[in-house]
Amino acid sequence: MATSQSEMDETRPDEFETVVRDRRSVHDYSDEDVSEETLREVFDLVRYTPSGYNLQPWEFVVLTDEDDRAALQECAGGQEHVTDAPVAVVVLGNKDPAAHADRVFDDWLDKGYLPDEETRDGLVDTIEGWRDRSEEQNTLWTTRSTSLAAMTLMHAARSKGLSTCPMEGFDDGAVRDTFDVPEQFEPVMLVTMGYAAEDANDRENERKFRRSVDEITHFGGFEQ
Ligand SMILES: Cc1cc2nc3c(=O)[nH]c(=O)nc-3n(C[C@H](O)[C@H](O)[C@H](O)COP(=O)(O)O)c2cc1C
């Protein structure tokens, strides 16, 4: 039976809060491997990330082989956790906004989110028109939604008892060359993943400084 939004509102916030508060960027991982089943469960949750027009531009290169992770480590300035973690993920953003537009808007039409085929075709045309935007615009476009997917990945992993570390410290050209990433994809982030080493148990690590709610919010406008 379908779960209503209000039922979800009542049952899920505490679990979510625990996941959010527990997550830490972890560098030290145990020797325990992550099963393919667990990885699939994590990525199954990642699919539910929201994206502009639901265009879902993300794809993930999931590396578990030691040599592959060593190669990725070289692209990441030698950061040790890339090989210490049993899993390293290259988070890619598709810079072609229309890559999945047909399927997305067929779905909207089927489910009544769009009134008719003409509207569906108009939307596909609009998104296909985005292919003519600058490389810079489409890189920004894909980075927005793909970064959200990276965050879902980290929270989903945490909800399965895993720890992660996001990384922007890498040479994107080297990542492209080493892992044959097609030109149309932007390497947006790397994420290491595994079970935290006992002495790096992220529950016990003191939470790093966070700016206060008052400092980060501007209720009613920036000058308020
Ligand atoms: C976009 C982004 C890039 C980051 N790049 C790196 C990195 O290259 N190497 C690294 O060890 N940590 C990296 N971090 C992890 C941050 O240092 C970490 O999130 C921050 O210190 C807060 O700590 P916490 O995640 O444990 O709360 C990155 C985090 C983000 C969000």
The ligand as an SDF file (V2000), in Angstrom:
LIG
                    3D

 31 33  0  0  0  0  0  0  0  0999 V2000
   32.7700   19.6140   -1.8960 C   0  0  0  0  0  0  0  0  0  0  0  0
   33.6370   19.0080   -0.8150 C   0  0  0  0  0  0  0  0  0  0  0  0
   34.9610   18.7400   -1.0940 C   0  0  0  0  0  0  0  0  0  0  0  0
   35.7760   18.1140   -0.1420 C   0  0  0  0  0  0  0  0  0  0  0  0
   37.0510   17.7490   -0.4960 N   0  0  0  0  0  0  0  0  0  0  0  0
   37.7790   17.0070    0.3650 C   0  0  0  0  0  0  0  0  0  0  0  0
   39.0190   16.4490   -0.0680 C   0  0  0  0  0  0  0  0  0  0  0  0
   39.4680   16.6180   -1.1980 O   0  0  0  0  0  0  0  0  0  0  0  0
   39.6970   15.6800    0.8200 N   0  0  0  0  0  0  0  0  0  0  0  0
   39.2190   15.4350    2.0700 C   0  0  0  0  0  0  0  0  0  0  0  0
   39.8830   14.7290    2.8260 O   0  0  0  0  0  0  0  0  0  0  0  0
   38.0330   15.9500    2.5150 N   0  0  0  0  0  0  0  0  0  0  0  0
   37.3050   16.7120    1.6760 C   0  0  0  0  0  0  0  0  0  0  0  0
   36.0740   17.1850    2.0720 N   0  0  0  0  0  0  0  0  0  0  0  0
   35.5810   16.8860    3.4240 C   0  0  0  0  0  0  0  0  0  0  0  0
   35.5200   18.1430    4.3070 C   0  0  0  0  0  0  0  0  0  0  0  0
   36.8020   18.4590    4.7770 O   0  0  0  0  0  0  0  0  0  0  0  0
   34.5420   17.8820    5.4690 C   0  0  0  0  0  0  0  0  0  0  0  0
   33.2550   17.6490    4.9220 O   0  0  0  0  0  0  0  0  0  0  0  0
   34.4730   19.0640    6.4430 C   0  0  0  0  0  0  0  0  0  0  0  0
   35.7040   19.2380    7.0960 O   0  0  0  0  0  0  0  0  0  0  0  0
   33.3810   18.8660    7.4940 C   0  0  0  0  0  0  0  0  0  0  0  0
   33.5930   17.6890    8.2130 O   0  0  0  0  0  0  0  0  0  0  0  0
   32.4850   16.5680    8.3120 P   0  0  0  0  0  0  0  0  0  0  0  0
   32.1760   16.1180    6.8890 O   0  0  0  0  0  0  0  0  0  0  0  0
   33.1050   15.4600    9.1060 O   0  0  0  0  0  0  0  0  0  0  0  0
   31.3010   17.1410    8.9730 O   0  0  0  0  0  0  0  0  0  0  0  0
   35.2640   17.8220    1.1500 C   0  0  0  0  0  0  0  0  0  0  0  0
   33.9220   18.1390    1.4170 C   0  0  0  0  0  0  0  0  0  0  0  0
   33.1300   18.6850    0.4460 C   0  0  0  0  0  0  0  0  0  0  0  0
   31.6770   18.9470    0.7560 C   0  0  0  0  0  0  0  0  0  0  0  0
  1  2  1  0
  2  3  1  0
  2 30  2  0
  3  4  2  0
  4  5  1  0
  4 28  1  0
  5  6  2  0
  6  7  1  0
  6 13  1  0
  7  8  2  0
  7  9  1  0
  9 10  1  0
 10 11  2  0
 10 12  1  0
 12 13  2  0
 13 14  1  0
 14 15  1  0
 14 28  1  0
 15 16  1  0
 16 17  1  0
 16 18  1  0
 18 19  1  0
 18 20  1  0
 20 21  1  0
 20 22  1  0
 22 23  1  0
 23 24  1  0
 24 25  2  0
 24 26  1  0
 24 27  1  0
 28 29  2  0
 29 30  1  0
 30 31  1  0
M  END
$$$$
